């Protein structure tokens, strides 16, 4: 399905036209967005928007070879050489039956597990037992694998 938009060509002329976007990308153009329209056979009634840009919302300072997916609220995914940065004002949600990461994980803030277990090496946070337990206020030994 092709998205339909209504660009204003001037203060007197407004046309509904098709907007082509690259596969895998979909966006709702905010008011004030510039569009490039190709009029098929030179017919204004048969135009197709092939590119769009909103100058007031476009990120600045993107280096050669980098790219950014962004929205009008300021959230973005920035891809640079060797690093991907995700910035969201309130939350990042990942929905998947499994998420795998490699490398060191650094977290600033709390980690909450709801309904699952946390396992470090072979030691379960829910079911581990301790060695050398003493009665009273003494400390027990290390968890038993």
N, C-alpha and C positions, 0 to 999 in steps of 0.2 A: 504494500500500500504506500502510495506517495503522499507525503505531507502537503497540505495546502496552506499557503500563507497569503496575506494581503499587504503587499508593499505599496507605499505611496510614492508615485513617480514624481509628483509635484503637488502643490496645494489643491489642485483641481482633479487629479487623476489617481484613482485607486483601483487596482486590479487584483482579483484572486488568481494565484498562479501556483504551479507545482514547485516543490522544493526537493531537490535531490540531495541526499546525504550519503557519505561513505558507509559501506556495510559495517555493522557493529557499533556505529555511532548514531545516536538519536538525540535531538535537542529541540526544545521549544524556544523559539527566538524571542527575546525580550523586546519591548518597544524601543525604538531608536536604533535597531540593528541595521547596518548597511548590507545590502544583498547585491550580488552580481547576477544579472538575468540575461540569458541568451534567448532571443526571440527566434523561434524556429521559422524558417522561411521569411524572416523579417516581419512577422505578424505579432503585434503587441498582445493579441488575445491568445497567442500560443507560446507564451514564455515559460522558461524553466529556470528557477534559481539554482545556480551551481556552486555558489559560495556565499558565506555570510561572515560578518565580523561586527562586533560592537566595540567601537573605539574606547568608550568610557569604562568598559569592563575588562578589556584585554589586559592580561598581565604584562608587566614590563620587566626588562632585565633578563630575558631568557637567552642563554648563550647558544651559539651555533651548535647544532646537533642535539639540543635538548628539546623536550616537548612537555606540554602541560594540558591536562583535561581539567576544566574549571567550570564553575557555575556563577550565577549572579550574586550569590550569597557570600562568595569568597572561599568556598571549600575547593580543594584541588588535589590532584595526583600529579606530581612533578617527576619526570624521568630525566635524570642526568647521568653522566658517565659513572658507572659503578654504584649508583645510589638512586633509590626511589623514595620519595617523600610523600606521605599522605597527610593532609591537613583537613580536619573537619571541626566545625564549631562545637558540636555537641557529642557526636558518637560515630564510630565506625562499626558496621555490622558485617560479620562474615557468617554466611549460612552454608554449612557443608557437613556431611556426615563425618568427615575427618579432615584435619588440618595438619600438615607436616611442615616443620621448619628445620633448617640445618644451621649450625653456627650458634654463637652466643646470643642469648636473649636477655636484654636489660629492660627492666620495668621500673618506672618511677610512679609510685602509687600502689594501691592495693590490688591483689589478685583474688578473685572470688570464684570458687567452684561450686556449682549448684547441681547436686544429684550425682556427681561423679567422684572419683578418687584422684589423689595426687600421688604419683609414684616417683621417687628419686632413686635411680639405680634399681634395686630390687626391693626397696622398703616402701610399703604402703602407708600413707598418712592415716588411713582409717583403721587398718587391721594390724599394724605392727605391735610388737611387744618389746619390753625392755629387759635387759640383763641386769643382774646385781641390784635388784630392787631392795631398798631398806625401808623399814617402817618409820614414820615420823616426817621430819622436815628435811631429811637427807636427800641427796640427788641420786637418781638411778644411773645405771650405766648407759651406754650407747644403744640405740635400737638394734634389735636382732633381725638380720636379714631372713 
